[in-house]
Amino acid sequence: MLSVQRMRPFFTSQEDFRLRLVFAYQYFSIIKGGEVYQFVPTEGKEIVVNVKSLQVENLGEVFVFQRGSRFIRLPLYQLLLISDLHLHLTTLLEGTLNLKIPMLAVVTEEAALLIEELEAQNSLRMIDYALETNNVALFTQLTEGLHEF
């Protein structure tokens, strides 16, 4: 997985409901395998976001990153999938447009229920593991918490 180290647009413009974020050297860098790759504006150099739908419109744009003689070419859609770029975009959009992207109460409740369900499943797996490995201390610790429910 890649992570974005720095992402600051060199130039920003808004045309109707589209926001263009243009990047240049030293304004965009990623980390892959503990190494920093700097953005090189040889191919794609902008991200276009639809302000109404908050969707990236130019997903086919290819971004190039360089470290020494090594290059990484990534289409924007792939960069969004395998990195934390969306988090940086959200931060940029909030700062640029003074948007407050509200988290719907329904989504928050669903997330809380999903987390609760995953934690319960994990507890059961841990109990199974304690039984398989004959770990009495772990089994006792895990089952004592079940009495609270």
N, C-alpha and C positions, 0 to 999 in steps of 0.2 A: 504494500500500500504506500502511496505517496502522501506527503503532507505539504501543505503550502506554508512556506516560511514567511514570505512577505508578499503582499498583494496590495499595491497602491496605484491607482490609475494615474497616468501622466496627464491625461486630458479627459474631461467628462462633458458630455453635452446631452441635452434632452430635447427631442423633437417630437412633438405631440405626446404620444404615450410610449415612446421608445427612449430608453436611456442607453447611451453609448459610452462604454468604458474603454479607453484606449490606453495600452500599456507600452512602455519603452524599456530600454536597458536598465537594469538595477532597480526596477520598480516591481518586479515579479520574480520570485524564486521558489523552487520546490526542493524538498529533501527526499531522496530515494536511497535507501540502504545506508543511511547516515552521511551521505554526501550531498552537498548543496549544488544544485544546477540553476544557472541564471537564465532568465528568459532572453531569447534572441528574436527580434521582430523581423525574421526573414519571410515568414509566410503570414499566418494570422497574427493580428495584434489588437483585436478589439472583441469585446463581449457586448452583445446587444440584448438588453432585457426589456421585455414588455412590462411596463409599470402596472398595467391593469391586472394582468394575470400572474405577474411575477415569474414569468417563464423566460428562459434563455432562448432567443430566436435563432441564433447562428451556431447551432450545435455541430455543424460540419467544419467549422473553422479549425485549422491545424495550428497548434502552438508548438514552438520549438524551444527546447531548453538545452544549455550547453555547460559542460564541465571539461575544461581542457580540450582535448580532441574528440570527446564523446558527446553525442547528441541524442536527445530524446524527442521524438515527434509524436505528439498526442492530439487527436481530434478533441475538440471541446467536450463532446458528449462523453468520451472515455475519461477525460480528466475529471469531469463531474462524478463519474461512477467510482473511480478508484482513489479519489483523494477527498480531502475535507474542504474543497473549493467552495461548495455551497454555503458553508458556515461563513467564510470570508465574504462571499457575495451578499449574504444577508446583512452582515455588519456594514458593508459598503452602502447597500441600499438604504438601511436605516439612517446612516449618517448623511447620505447625499440627498435623499428625498424627505428626510424627517418623518419617515414612515414608522409607525408602530404596528408591527405585524402581530395581530392578536392571535393567541392560541385559543381556539374554541373550547368551551367548557366540556363539550361532548368528547373531543379528542383527548383532553386531559384526563377525563374519567376513564376512557377506554385504555389509555396508556397505564393508568394506575392499576386497573383491573388486570391488564396483561402482565405487568410486573409482578403483581401479587400471585398470579397463576404460575408464572415462571419460577418464582421463589419457592412455592409449594412443591412443584415438580423437582426442583433442585434438592430440596430437603429430603424427599422420598428417595432420590438417587443416592444421596449421601448415606441414608439409613441402609439402603441395599449394599452400598460399598462397605459400610461398617460390619454388616452381617457376613459378607463374603470374606473379609479379611480377619474376622474374629476380633475386631477392635471393640472391646467392651466399653472402654472409656468414651470413645466417640459415639457409640450407639446410645449410651446413657445420656450423654450431653444432648444429642439430637432429639431423643424421645422425650426428654424433660420439657423441651419447648413446645411439644405437641399438646400437652395438657392445658396449655393456656388457651387453645382454640376451642 
